[in-house]
Amino acid sequence: MQRCYILAVLLCFLTSSLLANQDSTLAFRNGKELSRWISTYYLSPQPERLTAAINTFAANENSMQRIERLDPMVHFFAAAISTQPQIQQQLKASNTRRSGNAKEFVDRIVRKGKHFSTPAANDPNDLDLLWSEFYATGKALPVEHITNVLALKADAINLDTKFWQHVKISEKSKALELLHSSATWSISQNAKNHQAVLAVLKSISADENKDNAIRDKVKGIIAPL
């Protein structure tokens, strides 16, 4: 079982109706362009387009009906606005006109952006959050948190999260197996597509202060790349 990760999740919502609500001066031509903009935002940040992108998601009824699947997008936008207090204020002010799930979606982004932190990885949903944070910031920390999974022990996993309950996994050994395989696959895929990820992984593999189990597994992942 592999995770979709943020880009696949995003593409589930990139319908013509989603893109139709955009300000024409900031519009994305299609879903692929928006997907690429998100996955490479850290390379060329455009904070002036963040409000338009957030408003586009909030205005889409289909995506707002499935708000529980938008956690990676909430985390991406929160990371992107975490250093943009003016955008936080603009979003907070404009959100008074919203209601229901759309209001909750934007409220979560603003709250998280104001008090942003990088989560540890306890389940595959956390991996989605961490990759979305990397796409927003390009920082090494979320990648390091993902590689920490490679040395995680079963006893450290908390099975009381929504993810583990949803997939009905009640044994820590099985949870660990899924989390390890998801982390390994995602690290490999992102290292292929992002030179910045590969650079972080090479640094980790050469760092003698890192756990040897993490270093060895990272070396095994990047060796074929």
SVG drawing of the C-alpha trace seen along z (x, -y; Angstrom):
<svg xmlns="http://www.w3.org/2000/svg" viewBox="-22 -43 53 49">
<polyline fill="none" stroke="black" stroke-width="0.4" points="0.0,0.0 1.5,-3.3 0.4,-6.8 -0.9,-9.3 1.1,-12.2 0.3,-15.8 0.5,-16.1 -1.8,-13.1 -4.2,-14.4 -4.1,-17.8 -4.8,-16.5 -8.0,-14.8 -9.3,-18.3 -8.0,-20.1 -11.3,-20.2 -12.2,-22.9 -14.6,-24.4 -11.8,-24.8 -9.6,-26.7 -12.5,-28.8 -12.8,-30.9 -9.4,-32.5 -8.5,-36.2 -7.4,-36.3 -4.3,-38.2 -3.1,-35.4 -4.7,-32.5 -3.2,-29.1 -3.7,-27.8 -4.6,-24.3 -4.3,-21.8 -0.8,-20.7 0.5,-24.2 -1.0,-24.7 0.4,-21.3 3.9,-22.2 3.6,-25.6 2.9,-24.0 5.6,-21.3 8.3,-23.8 7.1,-26.8 10.3,-26.7 12.4,-27.3 10.7,-30.6 8.2,-31.7 5.4,-33.9 3.6,-35.0 1.4,-37.4 -0.3,-34.3 -1.0,-32.5 -4.2,-34.3 -5.6,-33.6 -4.7,-29.9 -6.2,-29.6 -9.4,-31.4 -9.6,-29.1 -9.6,-26.0 -12.0,-27.5 -14.4,-28.4 -14.6,-24.9 -17.6,-23.0 -16.3,-19.6 -13.0,-20.0 -14.7,-21.6 -17.1,-18.6 -14.0,-16.4 -12.1,-18.8 -10.5,-16.0 -8.4,-15.1 -7.0,-18.6 -4.6,-18.4 -1.5,-18.5 -2.8,-21.6 -3.5,-23.3 0.0,-22.5 1.5,-23.7 -0.3,-27.0 0.4,-27.4 4.1,-26.9 4.1,-29.4 2.3,-32.1 4.2,-31.5 6.6,-34.3 4.0,-36.5 2.0,-38.3 0.3,-40.6 -1.1,-37.7 -2.3,-36.1 -4.2,-39.3 -5.7,-39.5 -6.9,-36.0 -8.3,-36.4 -10.2,-39.6 -11.6,-38.1 -12.6,-34.9 -15.4,-36.6 -17.5,-36.4 -17.2,-32.6 -19.1,-29.9 -19.0,-26.1 -16.1,-24.1 -14.6,-26.9 -14.3,-29.1 -12.8,-26.2 -10.3,-25.5 -9.0,-29.1 -9.1,-29.4 -6.9,-26.3 -4.4,-27.7 -4.2,-31.1 -4.0,-29.5 -1.3,-27.0 0.6,-29.7 0.7,-31.9 2.0,-29.2 3.8,-27.0 5.8,-23.9 7.2,-20.9 5.5,-17.6 7.1,-14.3 6.0,-11.5 3.7,-9.0 1.7,-7.9 1.7,-8.2 -0.5,-11.3 2.3,-13.0 4.6,-12.2 2.2,-14.1 2.4,-17.1 6.1,-17.0 6.5,-16.8 4.1,-19.7 6.2,-21.7 9.3,-21.0 7.5,-22.1 6.6,-25.4 9.9,-26.1 12.7,-24.0 14.0,-23.5 15.9,-20.4 14.0,-19.9 10.9,-18.2 13.1,-15.8 15.1,-15.0 11.9,-14.2 10.8,-11.9 14.2,-10.0 13.8,-9.6 11.0,-7.2 13.6,-4.8 14.9,-4.1 11.6,-4.3 10.6,-1.4 7.1,0.1 6.7,-0.9 7.0,-4.6 3.9,-4.6 0.7,-6.0 -2.2,-4.0 -4.8,-6.4 -4.6,-8.8 -7.3,-9.2 -5.2,-7.6 -4.5,-4.3 -8.1,-4.1 -9.3,-4.8 -7.2,-2.0 -8.1,0.3 -4.5,1.2 -4.3,2.1 -0.9,3.8 2.1,1.6 4.3,4.0 2.0,3.7 1.7,0.0 5.5,-0.3 5.8,1.8 3.4,-0.5 5.1,-3.6 8.6,-2.4 7.5,-1.4 5.7,-4.7 8.6,-6.8 11.1,-4.8 9.0,-5.1 8.3,-8.8 12.0,-9.6 13.0,-7.8 10.4,-9.6 11.1,-13.0 14.9,-12.6 14.4,-11.8 12.4,-14.9 14.1,-17.4 17.8,-18.0 17.3,-19.8 15.9,-16.6 18.8,-14.6 21.3,-17.1 19.7,-16.8 19.8,-13.0 23.5,-13.0 24.3,-15.3 22.4,-12.9 24.2,-9.9 27.6,-11.5 26.8,-12.9 28.5,-10.7 26.3,-12.2 23.2,-10.7 21.9,-7.3 23.7,-4.6 20.4,-2.9 19.2,-6.1 22.4,-6.7 22.6,-3.2 19.0,-3.2 19.4,-6.6 22.5,-5.4 20.6,-2.4 17.7,-4.6 19.9,-7.1 22.5,-4.6 20.5,-3.9 19.7,-7.5"/>
</svg>
